[in-house]
């Protein structure tokens, strides 16, 4: 059986792809959309985390999974100061959630749904899809994400962490467990995001490649952001005790910018076969 040859792209093809990628960023207005998602995340994050905590609270058997998910999110998706702030308000909100009225509970759910709808709208814009999903399909999908999503992702975090730590510890590479698990889980989350959120069919290799590069960018930005915050005390000097708030906002904005750039990369990658075929059609 002949082994297929691997042909590397020429500099001209790389430059052409880079131009299309930059054009895709501009057409999707990713920086403006990232700002909108940052604002929506600020409104919906605590309600979303509250719903997640309530889901695990109603299933005591999954308590360890909930703790693993909380530790993973705090260690990988939030700066240290912002993680403490969000954790504090989430606990306070969960304690008060039992006293919410029906209207308050509905507003809690609507706020969380607003974030999911904004994310879907952003991906539709990247893929140039004009017609949204039917309302019924969107509500079913959002409800599944809010209820089953935390359980599924938390189970993945819990099982992957335990298996990786045990396997690498037996191989004498226990120090690599935490960064390796973080990379794999972030990549899996972004792959699912790029694969499942767009209504346009996305090839697994395109979504996987975009998720891989976005994960690398995310980890590099995370290290750079952490180094900047630790070495430059500008925010602490200006904002004092409220420094965690602008740090959190800037980090969420950067995070969404990386995620949207990865989505644009995947969409640009998906257009290559159609462009190279010379038939004038596009993939989206």
PyMOL commands that set and color helices and strands:
alter all, ss='L'
color gray80, all
select helices_A, chain A and resi 11-28+30-57+60-76+80-97+102-126+135-170+174-196+204-231+234-277
alter helices_A, ss='H'
color red, helices_A
deselect
rebuild
show_as cartoon
